[in-house]
Amino acid sequence: MRIPKGNDENRSWNPLPVADYCILITKVDTTRTSRGSDPKPQVMIQGEVVSDEYNGKKVTEFFFATPKALWRLENLFKALGIPGDETGDIDAEGKAILDYPEDELIERIVTVRILQDKYTDKTTGEVKTSNDWDAGTYAISPQDPYYDEVIAELKAAAASSGSAEQSGEPADEPVEETVADAPQAPARPAPGARRRRRSS
C-alpha cells in the first residue's frame, strides 16, 4: 500500500467551540473505564453534529454508569421522551429503579450545549482540550423524528397536572438553530406511529 509520508499532519482532532449543537446519536455501547485499578461501568454514546458549519463532525461522550452519575443518562432519556420500564426494584435510598431501553437512543437527535475541558495527558504531560456534554441542557431537537409527538405528550402532561410551569412545558416556539440553513430534518414518522420499543 502506497501512503504519502506525513499523511497524518492535517488529521489531528480539534474540539468543538462552546455552543449548542444538534447531535444525531449513532451508537450506544456499554463499556468499562480503562484507567485505574478498579474499572467502572460506563456508557459510550457516539454521534455526529447535524447543524451549523460543523455538520458531520463526530462526537463521543462517556457516561459513568454509577449510582451518583446515572442522573446524566436519565436526563437524556427524559429529554427525548423515552420512558423507563418499572422493574419492581429499589435502590439504597428507596427510589424505584427503571429500565431504560438504550437502543432507542439510536437515530434520535438531541440539542445539547457542548463545553470544553482542559486536562493534562498523563503520558506526554501535554495540556489538551476535550469536549463535554452539559447534562443540564439536554432538549429534544426540532429535527428529531419524534419531536412533534414528544412535545404533544409534554403539553398534555402539563395540562393534566394543571401546572404547565411546574411540569417544565417547553416553549411554543422551538429554539432557533445556532446557524441558518441547517440540514434538512429526517422524515417524521407516519401519523399514529410510535417510538420504538424493545421486543419483550
C-alpha positions as CSV (number, residue, x, y, z in Angstrom):
1,M,0.0,0.0,0.0
2,R,1.5,3.4,-1.1
3,I,0.9,6.1,1.6
4,P,2.3,9.6,1.3
5,K,4.7,10.5,4.1
6,G,3.3,12.7,6.8
7,N,-0.3,11.8,5.9
8,D,-1.4,12.5,9.4
9,E,-0.3,16.1,9.6
10,N,-3.8,17.6,9.0
11,R,-5.8,14.9,10.7
12,S,-5.4,16.0,14.3
13,W,-8.6,16.2,16.3
14,N,-9.9,19.6,17.2
15,P,-12.5,20.2,19.9
16,L,-15.8,21.9,19.1
17,P,-16.2,25.5,20.2
18,V,-18.5,26.0,23.2
19,A,-22.1,26.3,21.8
20,D,-25.4,24.5,21.4
21,Y,-25.4,21.7,18.8
22,C,-27.9,19.2,17.4
23,I,-26.4,15.7,17.8
24,L,-27.6,12.7,15.9
25,I,-26.9,9.6,18.1
26,T,-25.4,6.8,16.0
27,K,-24.1,4.3,18.5
28,V,-24.6,3.3,22.2
29,D,-22.2,0.9,23.9
30,T,-21.7,-0.3,27.5
31,T,-18.0,-0.5,28.4
32,R,-15.8,-0.1,31.4
33,T,-13.3,2.7,32.2
34,S,-9.7,1.8,31.1
35,R,-7.9,3.8,33.7
36,G,-7.1,2.8,37.3
37,S,-7.1,-0.5,39.1
38,D,-10.9,-0.6,39.6
39,P,-12.6,-0.1,36.2
40,K,-16.1,1.4,36.5
41,P,-19.0,0.7,34.2
42,Q,-19.8,3.4,31.7
43,V,-22.0,4.1,28.6
44,M,-20.3,5.4,25.5
45,I,-22.5,7.4,23.1
46,Q,-21.3,8.3,19.7
47,G,-22.9,10.7,17.3
48,E,-22.4,13.4,14.8
49,V,-23.3,17.1,14.5
50,V,-26.3,17.7,12.2
51,S,-26.4,21.5,12.4
52,D,-24.2,24.5,11.5
53,E,-20.8,24.6,9.9
54,Y,-19.6,21.6,11.9
55,N,-22.2,19.3,10.3
56,G,-20.9,15.8,10.1
57,K,-18.3,16.2,12.9
58,K,-18.1,13.0,15.0
59,V,-18.6,13.4,18.8
60,T,-18.3,10.9,21.7
61,E,-19.5,11.2,25.3
62,F,-18.9,8.9,28.2
63,F,-21.5,8.5,30.9
64,F,-20.4,6.8,34.2
65,A,-23.0,4.1,35.0
66,T,-22.6,4.6,38.7
67,P,-25.4,5.5,41.1
68,K,-24.3,9.0,41.7
69,A,-23.8,9.7,37.9
70,L,-26.8,8.0,36.4
71,W,-28.9,11.2,36.5
72,R,-27.0,12.4,33.4
73,L,-28.2,9.5,31.4
74,E,-31.7,9.8,32.9
75,N,-31.8,13.4,31.8
76,L,-31.0,12.3,28.2
77,F,-33.8,9.7,28.1
78,K,-36.3,12.1,29.5
79,A,-35.4,14.9,27.1
80,L,-36.0,12.6,24.2
81,G,-39.3,11.3,25.7
82,I,-38.1,7.8,26.1
83,P,-39.9,6.2,29.1
84,G,-38.3,3.7,31.5
85,D,-40.0,0.4,32.4
86,E,-40.8,-0.4,36.0
87,T,-38.5,-3.1,37.4
88,G,-40.0,-3.5,40.9
89,D,-36.6,-2.9,42.4
90,I,-35.5,0.0,44.6
91,D,-32.1,1.4,45.3
92,A,-30.3,2.1,48.6
93,E,-32.3,5.3,49.0
94,G,-35.6,3.7,48.4
95,K,-36.1,5.1,44.9
96,A,-37.7,2.9,42.2
97,I,-35.4,1.6,39.6
98,L,-36.4,2.0,36.0
99,D,-35.1,0.1,33.0
100,Y,-34.4,2.5,30.1
101,P,-34.0,1.0,26.6
102,E,-30.7,2.3,25.4
103,D,-31.2,1.0,21.9
104,E,-34.0,3.6,21.5
105,L,-31.4,6.4,21.6
106,I,-30.1,5.4,18.2
107,E,-31.1,7.8,15.4
108,R,-32.5,10.3,17.9
109,I,-31.5,13.9,17.8
110,V,-30.7,15.9,20.9
111,T,-29.8,19.5,21.4
112,V,-27.0,19.9,23.9
113,R,-24.5,22.6,25.0
114,I,-21.0,21.3,24.4
115,L,-18.4,22.6,26.7
116,Q,-14.6,22.5,26.7
117,D,-12.4,21.0,29.4
118,K,-8.7,21.2,29.9
119,Y,-6.7,18.2,31.1
120,T,-3.1,17.0,31.3
121,D,-2.1,14.0,29.3
122,K,-0.5,11.6,31.8
123,T,1.7,10.1,29.1
124,T,3.1,13.2,27.5
125,G,2.4,15.9,30.1
126,E,0.8,18.0,27.4
127,V,-2.3,20.1,28.2
128,K,-5.1,19.2,25.9
129,T,-8.8,20.2,25.4
130,S,-11.7,17.8,25.3
131,N,-15.4,18.3,24.8
132,D,-18.1,17.5,27.4
133,W,-21.9,17.5,27.1
134,D,-23.6,19.8,29.6
135,A,-26.2,17.3,31.1
136,G,-28.4,20.2,32.3
137,T,-29.1,21.4,28.7
138,Y,-30.5,18.3,27.0
139,A,-33.6,19.0,24.9
140,I,-35.2,17.2,22.1
141,S,-34.2,18.8,18.8
142,P,-36.8,20.1,16.3
143,Q,-35.0,17.9,13.8
144,D,-35.8,14.7,15.9
145,P,-38.3,12.4,14.0
146,Y,-40.5,12.2,17.1
147,Y,-40.3,15.9,18.1
148,D,-44.0,16.7,17.5
149,E,-45.1,13.6,19.4
150,V,-42.9,14.2,22.4
151,I,-43.8,17.9,22.6
152,A,-47.5,17.0,22.4
153,E,-47.1,14.5,25.2
154,L,-45.3,17.0,27.4
155,K,-48.0,19.6,26.8
156,A,-50.7,17.0,27.6
157,A,-48.9,16.1,30.8
158,A,-48.7,19.7,31.8
159,A,-52.4,20.3,31.1
160,S,-53.4,17.3,33.2
161,S,-51.3,18.4,36.1
162,G,-52.9,21.8,36.0
163,S,-49.5,23.5,36.2
164,A,-47.5,23.9,32.9
165,E,-44.8,25.9,34.8
166,Q,-44.1,23.1,37.3
167,S,-44.1,20.4,34.7
168,G,-41.4,22.1,32.6
169,E,-43.6,22.6,29.5
170,P,-41.3,23.7,26.6
171,A,-41.8,27.0,24.8
172,D,-44.4,27.0,22.0
173,E,-41.7,28.1,19.6
174,P,-38.7,25.7,19.1
175,V,-35.2,27.1,19.9
176,E,-33.7,28.6,16.8
177,E,-30.7,26.8,15.2
178,T,-27.4,28.4,16.0
179,V,-26.6,28.7,12.4
180,A,-29.0,29.2,9.5
181,D,-29.6,26.7,6.7
182,A,-29.2,23.6,8.9
183,P,-29.5,20.3,7.0
184,Q,-33.0,19.0,6.3
185,A,-34.6,17.2,9.2
186,P,-35.2,13.4,8.9
187,A,-38.7,12.4,7.7
188,R,-41.2,12.3,10.6
189,P,-43.0,9.1,11.4
190,A,-46.4,8.5,9.9
191,P,-49.4,9.6,12.0
192,G,-50.1,7.1,14.7
193,A,-46.6,5.7,14.6
194,R,-45.0,5.1,18.0
195,R,-41.4,5.4,19.2
196,R,-39.5,2.1,19.0
197,R,-39.8,-0.3,21.9
198,R,-37.7,-3.3,22.6
199,S,-39.4,-6.6,21.9
200,S,-40.3,-8.5,25.1
